[in-house]
Amino acid sequence: MQNLRVPPVITINNSSAYAIYELLYIRDVPFKPQEYFVKTRKCESDADARVVKICERLRDEDGHVIEHTQPICCPCGPQRRVPSSCGTTMLKGKANTAHCLRFPGDWFHVFGIGQQSLGFSIRVEVKAGKRISEVVVGLEMRTATSNDNFLRVNLIGDFSGYTNIPSFEDFYLVIQGSSSGDMASSPEWILRPS
C-alpha cells in the first residue's frame, strides 16, 4: 500500500446497451406492378415495339433480353378461355391483344433479419496531474491501451443479463429505394432501447 501525493481522477462512462441485427439482402420488389395490354394484329413473343408497343421484351443495359418479359398474346373473341373483344377494325392478320406486366415507380429493398449481437462501449479516462489518458473498450475490443501507454484497460466480462432483446428472425425489413438494382448497402441494423 502506498498513498499518492496527487491521486489520479478516474472517470468511467458507459454507453447504453444496443442490439445489432445482421441483415441478409433478399431481393428488390416493385411497389405497384401494372398490367398493360395493346391491341395488335400480329402478336408474337419476340415482336418489336412497332407491333406490341409498350409490351415488347425488355433488355438490360448490355442489350440482352431479360427473361419472362415477353408479351402474352391472347386471341380476341368469345370462344377463348378469357373472352375479350378487340373490335372488328383489324385489316391484316388475326385480332390479338398483347399483355405485359411492367413495374413503374418505386422499388423496395427486402432484407431478412438475422440473429442479434449485443453492443456497448465503456470510456475510461485517468487524470494524473496534467496528464490525461483515455481508452474505449467494448465487446468488439476488450483490451485497449492509451496513446501514451500510461493506461491499459481490460474488459473482464459483462455481468448484466439482457433477456428482453427482441428477436426479429420471422420478420423482414423493407426499405424504399429509387429503382431496381439500387440495393441498400447497410449490412446491419442497430436497435437502441428508448
C-alpha positions in Angstrom: 0.0 0.0 0.0 1.2 3.5 -0.8 -0.5 6.8 -0.6 -0.2 9.0 -3.6 0.6 12.7 -3.1 -1.6 13.6 -6.1 -4.2 10.8 -6.5 -5.4 10.3 -10.1 -9.0 11.0 -11.0 -10.6 8.1 -12.8 -13.8 8.6 -14.8 -15.8 5.8 -16.3 -18.7 6.4 -18.7 -20.6 3.6 -20.4 -23.0 3.8 -23.3 -26.4 2.3 -23.3 -26.5 -1.3 -24.5 -27.8 -1.9 -28.0 -28.5 -4.9 -30.2 -27.0 -5.2 -33.7 -29.1 -7.3 -36.1 -27.5 -8.9 -39.1 -29.3 -8.2 -42.4 -29.4 -10.5 -45.3 -30.4 -8.9 -48.7 -33.1 -11.0 -50.3 -34.3 -9.0 -53.4 -35.9 -5.8 -54.7 -39.6 -5.8 -55.2 -41.8 -3.3 -57.1 -44.2 -1.1 -55.2 -47.1 -1.3 -57.7 -46.8 -3.6 -60.7 -49.2 -2.6 -63.6 -50.6 -4.8 -66.4 -50.8 -3.2 -69.8 -52.4 -4.5 -73.0 -52.1 -3.5 -76.6 -54.5 -4.3 -79.4 -52.5 -5.7 -82.3 -52.9 -7.8 -85.4 -49.6 -9.7 -85.1 -48.8 -10.6 -81.5 -45.6 -12.7 -81.1 -43.4 -13.0 -78.0 -40.4 -11.6 -79.9 -42.3 -8.8 -81.7 -40.8 -5.3 -81.6 -42.3 -2.1 -80.3 -43.9 -1.3 -83.7 -46.2 -4.3 -83.2 -46.6 -4.6 -79.4 -45.7 -1.1 -78.3 -45.0 -1.0 -74.5 -45.2 -4.8 -74.3 -42.0 -5.5 -76.2 -39.4 -7.6 -74.5 -37.2 -5.7 -72.0 -33.4 -5.6 -72.3 -30.7 -5.0 -69.7 -28.1 -2.3 -70.0 -25.9 -4.6 -72.2 -28.8 -5.2 -74.7 -29.5 -8.8 -73.5 -33.2 -9.8 -73.4 -34.5 -10.1 -69.8 -36.2 -13.5 -69.2 -40.0 -13.6 -68.8 -40.6 -10.0 -70.0 -42.2 -11.1 -73.4 -45.8 -10.2 -74.0 -48.5 -12.8 -73.5 -50.7 -13.0 -76.7 -54.4 -13.5 -76.4 -56.6 -14.0 -79.4 -59.8 -11.9 -79.5 -63.3 -13.4 -79.4 -65.8 -15.1 -77.1 -64.6 -18.7 -77.8 -61.4 -18.3 -75.7 -60.8 -19.2 -72.1 -60.9 -15.5 -71.2 -63.4 -13.8 -73.6 -62.2 -10.4 -74.9 -63.3 -8.1 -77.7 -60.8 -6.2 -79.7 -63.2 -4.7 -82.1 -63.6 -5.5 -85.8 -61.3 -2.9 -87.3 -58.2 -5.1 -87.8 -57.3 -5.1 -91.5 -54.4 -7.6 -91.7 -53.9 -10.7 -89.5 -55.9 -12.1 -86.7 -57.1 -9.7 -83.9 -55.0 -10.1 -80.8 -54.1 -8.4 -77.6 -50.5 -8.3 -76.2 -50.5 -8.3 -72.4 -47.5 -7.5 -70.2 -46.6 -6.6 -66.7 -44.4 -3.5 -66.0 -43.0 -2.0 -62.8 -43.1 1.8 -63.0 -42.3 3.8 -59.9 -40.6 2.9 -56.7 -39.0 -0.3 -55.7 -38.4 -1.7 -52.2 -35.3 -3.5 -50.8 -36.2 -6.6 -48.8 -33.9 -7.9 -46.1 -34.2 -10.9 -43.8 -33.3 -10.1 -40.2 -30.8 -12.4 -38.6 -29.6 -13.0 -35.1 -28.7 -10.1 -32.9 -25.5 -9.4 -31.1 -25.1 -7.2 -28.1 -23.1 -4.0 -28.2 -21.9 -1.3 -25.8 -18.8 0.8 -25.1 -17.1 1.9 -21.9 -14.9 5.0 -21.9 -12.2 5.2 -19.2 -10.3 8.4 -18.5 -7.5 8.9 -16.0 -6.2 12.4 -15.0 -2.9 12.2 -13.2 -1.6 15.8 -12.6 -1.6 17.4 -16.1 -1.6 14.1 -17.9 -5.0 12.9 -19.3 -5.2 9.4 -20.7 -8.3 7.7 -22.1 -9.3 4.5 -23.8 -12.6 3.0 -25.1 -13.4 -0.7 -24.7 -16.4 -2.8 -25.7 -17.4 -6.3 -26.8 -15.5 -5.8 -30.1 -12.3 -4.6 -28.4 -11.9 -5.9 -24.9 -8.4 -4.6 -24.3 -7.1 -1.2 -25.1 -4.0 0.9 -24.3 -3.9 4.7 -24.4 -1.7 6.5 -26.9 0.8 7.5 -24.2 0.9 3.9 -22.9 0.0 5.2 -19.4 -3.4 3.5 -19.2 -4.3 -0.1 -20.1 -7.9 -1.4 -19.7 -9.1 -5.0 -19.9 -12.9 -5.7 -20.1 -13.2 -8.8 -17.9 -16.9 -9.6 -18.6 -20.4 -8.4 -18.9 -22.4 -9.3 -15.8 -25.8 -8.0 -16.8 -28.4 -10.4 -18.1 -30.1 -9.0 -21.3 -33.1 -11.2 -21.5 -35.6 -8.7 -23.2 -33.8 -8.2 -26.5 -36.4 -8.8 -29.2 -35.9 -11.4 -31.9 -36.9 -10.5 -35.4 -35.9 -13.7 -37.2 -39.5 -14.2 -38.5 -39.8 -10.6 -39.9 -38.5 -8.8 -42.9 -37.1 -5.2 -43.1 -38.4 -3.4 -46.2 -36.7 -0.1 -47.2 -37.9 2.1 -50.0 -35.4 2.6 -52.8 -35.5 4.5 -56.1 -35.2 1.8 -58.7 -34.5 -1.9 -59.1 -30.8 -2.9 -58.6 -30.2 0.1 -56.3 -29.7 -2.2 -53.3 -29.2 -0.6 -49.9 -25.7 -1.2 -48.7 -26.2 -1.3 -45.0 -25.0 -4.7 -43.6 -26.5 -4.3 -40.2 -29.4 -2.8 -38.3 -29.0 -1.3 -34.8 -31.8 -1.1 -32.3 -31.3 1.1 -29.3 -33.7 1.0 -26.4 -35.5 4.2 -25.7 
